[in-house]
Amino acid sequence: MNAERRQRVTRGAWAAPGVELTPWMRARAVQILDPGLTLSHRAAATLHRIELLREAIEFTEPAGPKGRRHGFTVHRTPLAPYEICTRDGLLATTPLRTLHDLLLTGTRDEALVAVDSALGTRVVGGVRRRRLITIDVLATACATHPTRRHGTPRAEQWLALTDQQSGSPAETIARLRMHDAGLHPLSQAELVTPDGRRIRPDFLFLQEGVVVEIEGYAYHGSREAHRRDLDRFNVLSTCPGVRLVLRFPAATVFRTPDRMLDEIRTALAGASPSSLGSYGRPNGT
């Protein structure tokens, strides 16, 4: 191969002409050159098909300087052998250690999007993924891990805001925005349509009979799934006790959440208390 035509992947690694130089190709090259680096944090989350607000390649090394290496962030913290696994031929932190790291180092929104994703069964990248963790195991890890740091009490408080029934990052963020605004609907409450069909809206303000649904095919897997969601929205309005169904696209949740909150407050203010009676019940009751 003509050396002049090779593409530099990173220092000491080259690729053939025309090969797409993706961040993951660089990550593989870095790990071959420096096997002491383990993919962690958001990078490990992506390998485990844990949804994130934003992806990034990050490594952890038990010893050595932290900062940036090969253009990537490197965290310096101890890693036990049982906290490392192999995914797609790459060394990465386990789901438990990955979520623990995100809770200790990330923002609340980023951490809880990841935790909600791991707590439930999800379709990520077209692949149905099983539940990866339970809230009890994660809470215990945060409380007892030998690398407990100043962020641990904060992380434990955040875990109280998780919801394993959240269906997408947009739903998690919508719930957090409502929580911060003092709005506390039921999540995934079970309703029954007049023809006996059971249906679970994303959020329900029970007394006011206001349903809030978060839509957007990018977060529900496919356009066909999006079509099914739209059909569900129409059916929801027929459920006894439901006075109003509000629908918000994921873009509104992420970019203009105040608009969503204003519309919800207006709907609640104009609602007369209603009862679902025997037609509906909160999930788990």
Secondary structure as a PSIPRED ss2 file (coil, helix, strand):
# PSIPRED VFORMAT (PSIPRED V4.0)

   1 M C   1.000  0.000  0.000
   2 N C   1.000  0.000  0.000
   3 A H   0.000  1.000  0.000
   4 E H   0.000  1.000  0.000
   5 R H   0.000  1.000  0.000
   6 R C   1.000  0.000  0.000
   7 Q E   0.000  0.000  1.000
   8 R E   0.000  0.000  1.000
   9 V E   0.000  0.000  1.000
  10 T E   0.000  0.000  1.000
  11 R C   1.000  0.000  0.000
  12 G C   1.000  0.000  0.000
  13 A E   0.000  0.000  1.000
  14 W E   0.000  0.000  1.000
  15 A E   0.000  0.000  1.000
  16 A C   1.000  0.000  0.000
  17 P C   1.000  0.000  0.000
  18 G C   1.000  0.000  0.000
  19 V C   1.000  0.000  0.000
  20 E C   1.000  0.000  0.000
  21 L C   1.000  0.000  0.000
  22 T C   1.000  0.000  0.000
  23 P H   0.000  1.000  0.000
  24 W H   0.000  1.000  0.000
  25 M H   0.000  1.000  0.000
  26 R H   0.000  1.000  0.000
  27 A H   0.000  1.000  0.000
  28 R H   0.000  1.000  0.000
  29 A H   0.000  1.000  0.000
  30 V H   0.000  1.000  0.000
  31 Q H   0.000  1.000  0.000
  32 I H   0.000  1.000  0.000
  33 L H   0.000  1.000  0.000
  34 D C   1.000  0.000  0.000
  35 P C   1.000  0.000  0.000
  36 G C   1.000  0.000  0.000
  37 L C   1.000  0.000  0.000
  38 T E   0.000  0.000  1.000
  39 L E   0.000  0.000  1.000
  40 S C   1.000  0.000  0.000
  41 H H   0.000  1.000  0.000
  42 R H   0.000  1.000  0.000
  43 A H   0.000  1.000  0.000
  44 A H   0.000  1.000  0.000
  45 A H   0.000  1.000  0.000
  46 T H   0.000  1.000  0.000
  47 L H   0.000  1.000  0.000
  48 H C   1.000  0.000  0.000
  49 R C   1.000  0.000  0.000
  50 I C   1.000  0.000  0.000
  51 E C   1.000  0.000  0.000
  52 L C   1.000  0.000  0.000
  53 L C   1.000  0.000  0.000
  54 R C   1.000  0.000  0.000
  55 E C   1.000  0.000  0.000
  56 A C   1.000  0.000  0.000
  57 I C   1.000  0.000  0.000
  58 E E   0.000  0.000  1.000
  59 F E   0.000  0.000  1.000
  60 T E   0.000  0.000  1.000
  61 E E   0.000  0.000  1.000
  62 P C   1.000  0.000  0.000
  63 A C   1.000  0.000  0.000
  64 G C   1.000  0.000  0.000
  65 P C   1.000  0.000  0.000
  66 K C   1.000  0.000  0.000
  67 G E   0.000  0.000  1.000
  68 R E   0.000  0.000  1.000
  69 R E   0.000  0.000  1.000
  70 H C   1.000  0.000  0.000
  71 G C   1.000  0.000  0.000
  72 F E   0.000  0.000  1.000
  73 T E   0.000  0.000  1.000
  74 V E   0.000  0.000  1.000
  75 H E   0.000  0.000  1.000
  76 R E   0.000  0.000  1.000
  77 T C   1.000  0.000  0.000
  78 P C   1.000  0.000  0.000
  79 L C   1.000  0.000  0.000
  80 A C   1.000  0.000  0.000
  81 P H   0.000  1.000  0.000
  82 Y H   0.000  1.000  0.000
  83 E H   0.000  1.000  0.000
  84 I E   0.000  0.000  1.000
  85 C E   0.000  0.000  1.000
  86 T E   0.000  0.000  1.000
  87 R E   0.000  0.000  1.000
  88 D C   1.000  0.000  0.000
  89 G C   1.000  0.000  0.000
  90 L E   0.000  0.000  1.000
  91 L E   0.000  0.000  1.000
  92 A E   0.000  0.000  1.000
  93 T E   0.000  0.000  1.000
  94 T C   1.000  0.000  0.000
  95 P H   0.000  1.000  0.000
  96 L H   0.000  1.000  0.000
  97 R H   0.000  1.000  0.000
  98 T H   0.000  1.000  0.000
  99 L H   0.000  1.000  0.000
 100 H H   0.000  1.000  0.000
 101 D H   0.000  1.000  0.000
 102 L H   0.000  1.000  0.000
 103 L H   0.000  1.000  0.000
 104 L H   0.000  1.000  0.000
 105 T H   0.000  1.000  0.000
 106 G C   1.000  0.000  0.000
 107 T C   1.000  0.000  0.000
 108 R H   0.000  1.000  0.000
 109 D H   0.000  1.000  0.000
 110 E H   0.000  1.000  0.000
 111 A H   0.000  1.000  0.000
 112 L H   0.000  1.000  0.000
 113 V H   0.000  1.000  0.000
 114 A H   0.000  1.000  0.000
 115 V H   0.000  1.000  0.000
 116 D H   0.000  1.000  0.000
 117 S H   0.000  1.000  0.000
 118 A H   0.000  1.000  0.000
 119 L H   0.000  1.000  0.000
 120 G C   1.000  0.000  0.000
 121 T C   1.000  0.000  0.000
 122 R E   0.000  0.000  1.000
 123 V E   0.000  0.000  1.000
 124 V E   0.000  0.000  1.000
 125 G C   1.000  0.000  0.000
 126 G C   1.000  0.000  0.000
 127 V E   0.000  0.000  1.000
 128 R E   0.000  0.000  1.000
 129 R E   0.000  0.000  1.000
 130 R C   1.000  0.000  0.000
 131 R C   1.000  0.000  0.000
 132 L C   1.000  0.000  0.000
 133 I C   1.000  0.000  0.000
 134 T C   1.000  0.000  0.000
 135 I H   0.000  1.000  0.000
 136 D H   0.000  1.000  0.000
 137 V H   0.000  1.000  0.000
 138 L H   0.000  1.000  0.000
 139 A H   0.000  1.000  0.000
 140 T H   0.000  1.000  0.000
 141 A H   0.000  1.000  0.000
 142 C H   0.000  1.000  0.000
 143 A H   0.000  1.000  0.000
 144 T H   0.000  1.000  0.000
 145 H C   1.000  0.000  0.000
 146 P C   1.000  0.000  0.000
 147 T C   1.000  0.000  0.000
 148 R C   1.000  0.000  0.000
 149 R C   1.000  0.000  0.000
 150 H C   1.000  0.000  0.000
 151 G C   1.000  0.000  0.000
 152 T H   0.000  1.000  0.000
 153 P H   0.000  1.000  0.000
 154 R H   0.000  1.000  0.000
 155 A H   0.000  1.000  0.000
 156 E H   0.000  1.000  0.000
 157 Q H   0.000  1.000  0.000
 158 W H   0.000  1.000  0.000
 159 L H   0.000  1.000  0.000
 160 A C   1.000  0.000  0.000
 161 L C   1.000  0.000  0.000
 162 T C   1.000  0.000  0.000
 163 D C   1.000  0.000  0.000
 164 Q C   1.000  0.000  0.000
 165 Q C   1.000  0.000  0.000
 166 S C   1.000  0.000  0.000
 167 G C   1.000  0.000  0.000
 168 S C   1.000  0.000  0.000
 169 P H   0.000  1.000  0.000
 170 A H   0.000  1.000  0.000
 171 E H   0.000  1.000  0.000
 172 T H   0.000  1.000  0.000
 173 I H   0.000  1.000  0.000
 174 A H   0.000  1.000  0.000
 175 R H   0.000  1.000  0.000
 176 L H   0.000  1.000  0.000
 177 R H   0.000  1.000  0.000
 178 M H   0.000  1.000  0.000
 179 H H   0.000  1.000  0.000
 180 D H   0.000  1.000  0.000
 181 A C   1.000  0.000  0.000
 182 G C   1.000  0.000  0.000
 183 L C   1.000  0.000  0.000
 184 H C   1.000  0.000  0.000
 185 P C   1.000  0.000  0.000
 186 L E   0.000  0.000  1.000
 187 S E   0.000  0.000  1.000
 188 Q C   1.000  0.000  0.000
 189 A C   1.000  0.000  0.000
 190 E E   0.000  0.000  1.000
 191 L E   0.000  0.000  1.000
 192 V E   0.000  0.000  1.000
 193 T C   1.000  0.000  0.000
 194 P C   1.000  0.000  0.000
 195 D C   1.000  0.000  0.000
 196 G C   1.000  0.000  0.000
 197 R C   1.000  0.000  0.000
 198 R E   0.000  0.000  1.000
 199 I E   0.000  0.000  1.000
 200 R C   1.000  0.000  0.000
 201 P C   1.000  0.000  0.000
 202 D C   1.000  0.000  0.000
 203 F E   0.000  0.000  1.000
 204 L E   0.000  0.000  1.000
 205 F E   0.000  0.000  1.000
 206 L C   1.000  0.000  0.000
 207 Q C   1.000  0.000  0.000
 208 E C   1.000  0.000  0.000
 209 G C   1.000  0.000  0.000
 210 V E   0.000  0.000  1.000
 211 V E   0.000  0.000  1.000
 212 V E   0.000  0.000  1.000
 213 E E   0.000  0.000  1.000
 214 I E   0.000  0.000  1.000
 215 E E   0.000  0.000  1.000
 216 G C   1.000  0.000  0.000
 217 Y H   0.000  1.000  0.000
 218 A H   0.000  1.000  0.000
 219 Y H   0.000  1.000  0.000
 220 H C   1.000  0.000  0.000
 221 G C   1.000  0.000  0.000
 222 S C   1.000  0.000  0.000
 223 R H   0.000  1.000  0.000
 224 E H   0.000  1.000  0.000
 225 A H   0.000  1.000  0.000
 226 H H   0.000  1.000  0.000
 227 R H   0.000  1.000  0.000
 228 R H   0.000  1.000  0.000
 229 D H   0.000  1.000  0.000
 230 L H   0.000  1.000  0.000
 231 D H   0.000  1.000  0.000
 232 R H   0.000  1.000  0.000
 233 F H   0.000  1.000  0.000
 234 N H   0.000  1.000  0.000
 235 V H   0.000  1.000  0.000
 236 L H   0.000  1.000  0.000
 237 S C   1.000  0.000  0.000
 238 T C   1.000  0.000  0.000
 239 C C   1.000  0.000  0.000
 240 P C   1.000  0.000  0.000
 241 G C   1.000  0.000  0.000
 242 V C   1.000  0.000  0.000
 243 R C   1.000  0.000  0.000
 244 L E   0.000  0.000  1.000
 245 V E   0.000  0.000  1.000
 246 L E   0.000  0.000  1.000
 247 R E   0.000  0.000  1.000
 248 F E   0.000  0.000  1.000
 249 P E   0.000  0.000  1.000
 250 A H   0.000  1.000  0.000
 251 A H   0.000  1.000  0.000
 252 T H   0.000  1.000  0.000
 253 V H   0.000  1.000  0.000
 254 F H   0.000  1.000  0.000
 255 R H   0.000  1.000  0.000
 256 T C   1.000  0.000  0.000
 257 P H   0.000  1.000  0.000
 258 D H   0.000  1.000  0.000
 259 R H   0.000  1.000  0.000
 260 M H   0.000  1.000  0.000
 261 L H   0.000  1.000  0.000
 262 D H   0.000  1.000  0.000
 263 E H   0.000  1.000  0.000
 264 I H   0.000  1.000  0.000
 265 R H   0.000  1.000  0.000
 266 T H   0.000  1.000  0.000
 267 A H   0.000  1.000  0.000
 268 L H   0.000  1.000  0.000
 269 A H   0.000  1.000  0.000
 270 G C   1.000  0.000  0.000
 271 A C   1.000  0.000  0.000
 272 S C   1.000  0.000  0.000
 273 P C   1.000  0.000  0.000
 274 S C   1.000  0.000  0.000
 275 S C   1.000  0.000  0.000
 276 L C   1.000  0.000  0.000
 277 G H   0.000  1.000  0.000
 278 S H   0.000  1.000  0.000
 279 Y H   0.000  1.000  0.000
 280 G E   0.000  0.000  1.000
 281 R E   0.000  0.000  1.000
 282 P C   1.000  0.000  0.000
 283 N C   1.000  0.000  0.000
 284 G C   1.000  0.000  0.000
 285 T C   1.000  0.000  0.000
